[in-house]
Amino acid sequence: MVAQTLLNGVVTGLIYVLIASGLTLVFGILRIVNFAHGQFYMLGAFVFYLVLETAGLPFPVAFGVSVLAIGLLGLATEKGLFRPLEGKSLIGIIGTTLGLMLTLEGAAEILFGPDDRSVRNIFPGVIKIAGATLPVERLVAIGMSAAVMFALYWWIQRTKSGTATRAVSQDEYAASLMGISKTRCSLVVMGVGSALAGAAGAILCPLFFVSPYMGGVPLIKALIVITLGGMGSILGATLGGLILGIMESFVYTYLGGIAEIIGFLIIIVILIVRPQGLFGEPFELAA
Amino acid sequence: MIKKTAYGLFGVILLVLPYLVRDDYYMHLFILSGIYSVLCMGWVLILRAGQFSLGQSAFLAIGAYIFSILALKFGVSPWLGLLAGGIGAAIAAALLGWIVLRIRGLYFAVITLAFNGAIQLVPANWDYLGGWLGLSPIPPFSLAGVEFITKNSWYYLVLALVALTALVTLRIQNSRLGKYFKATANESLAESLGINTVGQRMLAFVVACLFAGLAGGILASYLTYVAPGDFGVWKSLQVQIQATVGGTGGLVAGPITGSTIMVILGEVLRTYTKGLEPLLYGVVLLLVIFFLPDGLISFPRIVLNKWNPRKTTE
């Protein structure tokens, strides 16, 4: 029972990690919380569904197309919507991402219809570990999530553009003295962050239904995760996501549906004890 | 002078509106607009005090549920229940505010959003409060032995609440406190002048949520049911968007304009496809932010300025 709950928690946690890491990456550089991130995830799932089920192409192709398509959507969003926001008030910044979120959700509902769709199970079978049963499908999702997170860490630690990103998020001014363009960095980060949402959509949609409304709840969870982990910290998002997923899973198993409130309680406790989150830098955003 | 006449004329139109419209469906839309107007005015008041709330529908829910429980399970008179709902929402706001009002900007927005999600789940998981199905039938108000059944009576009840909210928020704006709100734009400067910025935020938050709670009681009684699904994050987003679209420059005119236009357009469009409503809110919000940053109420002024030849030569 405990092992099963733990495993379920890890799966849920990985979902949160995947979605929250893109959100927090973008926030670290652009200082914008992209409320449309959940809809990017939803669109990633739809692209995956369309390529795999409608076009009938193989799994890796569908995965690649999702990642690429949502990455490009992120680039376009940065250029068209976020770049003009420089220096605007919080109403403008939050409003723009909320506006994009609702536009995408409404458009998806009109284009694809409100019904749930499901992707066929590509990896059938069940494996038993330590008394817990685990469908192979879920194991594949865990493995792919972990691989994506490793790729992200490799990019941010080992590549030139990743290093530049870290420099800008630590000290924008000093980074600009080193010849790093924040504008360029913002573009790259929006591309990578959105591609992560696309990857999340592709990895997770075989486990759930695909629907225009699937982006809302993961977004709220991801917001809780990045508040817990510290806004802008990828390590924080990774640990925060796993903590929230595992805690929810245990509370859900033993106490039932009230588990959803855990996230809110975590936020309240964190804000009293450590307002900047586990790994965040203290900062202030003017209203 | 012109402004006063315009307000007077607007007031008269609002009073005789039912006799101009004479259509139950449109009166229903105006009643909903009124409920949203109350929420939007509160939202702008909170914004003035320097906070960006994304959880106003949580307080609407608190008011609605307190009202419904008192009426259904304890047989309390609706008027007392209404008051209790408002006060309950205000107390909840004070408790939440005590913890989170010190926190600024984006964090506050995220907390209120999470709070909204959490509050919605309390009745959903609690059978006494009706679970996801909610509670019904919630009794109507009555005045001098006459029950509120016609749309017109509900319209006047909501209008009274809108007027009360408008008066209180305007009173706050024109008082010393309103000047403090302006000063709080520069928080550290305001604090150095001895202004208690957290205290002001608390006051704005509690007042806004008090009215949200009152609106909740009326909404529950008007709809004759309460259900958790009606108090989701979407409603809070609607409030924030309606206020932004109407214009946050003033405490009353912008929010009322925004909610009336958006509620009517949204409800009418939704009858075609459900997705049209979020699409409308998203697109209009983006257009307003990029092309009309002071909201729809600034539109006449912009048009007048364009046509006025003296202005263009300046």
Interface residues (C-beta under 8 A of the other chain):
Chain A: V33 L81 P84 L90 I91 G92 I94 G95 T96 L98 G99 L100 M101 L102 T103 L104 E105 G106 A107 A108 E109 I110 P114 P212 G216 I220 L223 I224 T227 M231 G256 G257 I258 E260 I261 G263 F264 L265 I267 I268 L271 I272 P275 E284 L285 A286 A287
Chain B: L47 G50 Q51 F52 L54 I99 V100 I103 R104 G105 L106 Y107 F108 A109 V110 I111 L113 A114 F115 G117 A118 L121 V122 A124 N125 V233 L237 Q240 I241 T244 T248 T273 K274 G275 L276 E277 P278 L279 L280 Y281 G282 V283 L285 L286 I289 F290 P293
